[in-house]
Amino acid sequence: MDKQLNRNMLETALESLGIRLRQNAAGPYELVAAGQWAKTHDPSEGFAMILKTMLEQLGYHDAAKRV
């Protein structure tokens, strides 16, 4: 698959996730728990880096440090 297409898909998914998180008023505790759970399904360093970057870009800096 084209790298640009992958990037566009990821950006669209992150934007949608950000909207949902804000609508549901997800707090840092829920985000850390969800991130830790997700990492049990993909323990790779790459996924951990994407997860932390996503949380930081969405403004959840404390949660990004704790996952």
Backbone hydrogen bonds, N-H to C=O, Kabsch-Sander energy under -0.5 kcal/mol:
donor,donor_aa,acceptor,acceptor_aa,energy
6,N,2,D,-2.4
7,R,3,K,-2.5
8,N,4,Q,-2.6
9,M,5,L,-2.6
10,L,6,N,-2.5
11,E,7,R,-2.7
12,T,8,N,-2.3
13,A,9,M,-2.4
14,L,10,L,-2.8
15,E,11,E,-2.3
16,S,12,T,-2.2
17,L,13,A,-2.5
18,G,14,L,-2.7
19,I,15,E,-2.0
20,R,16,S,-2.2
21,L,17,L,-2.9
22,R,18,G,-2.1
23,Q,19,I,-2.3
24,N,20,R,-2.3
25,A,22,R,-0.6
26,A,21,L,-2.1
31,L,27,G,-2.1
32,V,28,P,-2.7
33,A,29,Y,-2.3
34,A,30,E,-2.5
35,G,31,L,-2.6
36,Q,32,V,-2.7
37,W,33,A,-2.2
38,A,34,A,-2.7
39,K,35,G,-2.0
40,T,36,Q,-0.7
40,T,37,W,-1.2
41,H,37,W,-0.6
41,H,38,A,-1.3
42,D,38,A,-1.1
48,A,44,S,-1.9
49,M,45,E,-2.4
50,I,46,G,-2.2
51,L,47,F,-2.9
52,K,48,A,-2.4
53,T,49,M,-2.5
54,M,50,I,-2.7
55,L,51,L,-2.3
56,E,52,K,-2.3
57,Q,53,T,-2.7
58,L,54,M,-1.7
59,G,56,E,-1.4
60,Y,55,L,-2.9
61,H,59,G,-1.0
64,A,60,Y,-2.1
65,K,61,H,-1.5
66,R,62,D,-1.0
66,R,63,A,-0.5
67,V,63,A,-1.1
